[in-house]
Amino acid sequence: MLRLEVAALYAGVNILILLVLAVVVVMGRRHHKIALGDAGNQDFARAVRAHANAAEYIPAGLVGIVLLSLFEGSPLWLLHAAGGSLTAGRLLHGFGLNSGMLNLGRSLGVLLTWAAYVLVGAGLIHAAVAQQL
């Protein structure tokens, strides 16, 4: 598997995660008859936050993974580690937030997402500096 194909794999999966979370919000709006905001409904507010949080973290993570995949020296293991961590983190966080306020899934999801950001950020800095040497 080529580096750009690895990036495409994780981009595709994470875009589908965003879609599923969006569908949960739309279904919640219809079920609770909420046109705007969350109407004070805590269950629905969690669904909205799960989608919004994913929409905040996934795009930057994917941009980083795609950029990293474009550097010839980027190892496949780094792309898989970052993509897998981002994907697992967003899945755990999305389900964790939808199921309750404080739980292990939500906490692990945040840690895995941040780990992906560290991997991508450090990888991009290394790749950029290595190009100059």
C-alpha atoms as one frame of an Amber mdcrd trajectory, in Angstrom:
protein
   0.000   0.000   0.000   1.389   3.385  -0.992   1.534   6.317   1.417  -1.217
   8.297  -0.326  -3.445   5.201  -0.336  -2.954   4.906   3.440  -3.982   8.546
   3.823  -7.012   7.936   1.587  -8.040   4.953   3.723  -8.071   6.967   6.945
  -9.652   9.979   5.238 -12.477   7.800   3.945 -13.144   6.148   7.295 -13.053
   9.438   9.205 -15.349  11.145   6.712 -17.816   8.302   7.267 -17.481   8.788
  11.040 -18.459  12.436  10.538 -21.420  11.346   8.414 -22.669   8.847  10.996
 -22.421  11.450  13.754 -24.283  13.954  11.554 -27.046  11.423  10.902 -27.372
  10.839  14.666 -27.855  14.602  15.118 -30.462  14.796  12.338 -32.347  11.810
  13.753 -32.229  13.424  17.196 -33.621  16.674  15.813 -36.503  14.822  14.220
 -37.156  12.630  17.252 -37.119  15.501  19.753 -38.618  18.036  17.299 -35.713
  20.466  17.781 -35.198  22.867  14.892 -32.336  24.929  16.317 -29.968  24.545
  19.243 -30.474  21.712  21.701 -33.642  22.915  23.512 -32.030  21.991  26.827
 -32.161  18.289  25.993 -28.964  16.823  27.457 -29.021  13.629  25.397 -29.399
  15.599  22.194 -26.758  18.126  23.304 -24.272  15.249  23.699 -25.007  14.071
  20.158 -24.466  17.598  18.830 -21.204  17.909  20.775 -19.976  14.508  19.555
 -20.449  15.629  15.954 -19.029  19.103  16.564 -16.001  17.709  18.361 -15.281
  15.310  15.510 -15.722  18.172  13.041 -13.149  20.150  15.039 -10.488  17.425
  15.194 -10.854  15.237  12.087 -10.130  17.818   9.363  -6.796  18.985  10.797
  -5.758  15.408  11.503  -6.542  14.359   7.941  -4.774  17.356   6.427  -1.703
  16.426   8.445  -1.870  12.768   7.432  -2.257  13.649   3.740   0.632  16.141
   3.905   2.795  13.584   5.671   1.973  10.993   3.012   3.341  13.305   0.323
   6.860  13.234   1.768   8.919  10.417   0.248  10.650   9.606   3.521   7.490
   9.181   5.583   7.332   5.595   6.831   4.105   3.657   6.406   4.104   2.728
  10.099   3.899   6.433  11.018   0.947   7.022   8.713  -0.847   3.949  10.056
  -0.054   4.884  13.659  -1.378   8.420  13.197  -4.379   7.377  11.098  -5.270
   4.463  13.346  -4.934   6.579  16.457  -7.072   9.378  15.002  -9.726   6.931
  13.815  -9.883   4.927  17.039  -9.848   8.132  19.059 -12.734   9.661  17.147
 -14.777   6.453  17.327 -14.225   6.049  21.060 -14.895   9.704  21.768 -18.019
   9.837  19.601 -19.593   6.787  21.170 -18.356   7.737  24.630 -19.818  11.218
  24.478 -23.125   9.926  23.120 -23.400   7.371  25.920 -22.572   9.582  28.892
 -20.681  12.595  30.125 -17.598  11.032  31.712 -16.443   7.579  30.704 -13.411
   5.616  29.590 -14.284   5.762  25.880 -14.414   9.521  25.898 -11.144   9.840
  27.822  -9.287   7.304  25.670 -10.706   8.959  22.579  -9.199  12.292  23.541
  -5.824  10.724  24.342  -5.696   8.784  21.071  -6.687  11.860  19.068  -3.999
  13.928  20.747  -1.482  11.130  20.172  -2.335  11.268  16.456  -1.783  15.031
  16.501   1.625  14.563  18.170   2.625  11.913  15.609   1.498  14.008  12.653
   2.933  17.257  14.000   6.303  15.767  14.858   6.373  13.815  11.586   5.679
  16.923   9.515   8.316  18.955  11.341  10.845  16.154  10.869   9.957  15.795
   7.189  10.245  19.534   6.580  13.580  19.830   8.371  14.972  16.678   6.717
  14.208  18.194   3.287  16.460  21.143   4.165  19.448  18.991   5.131
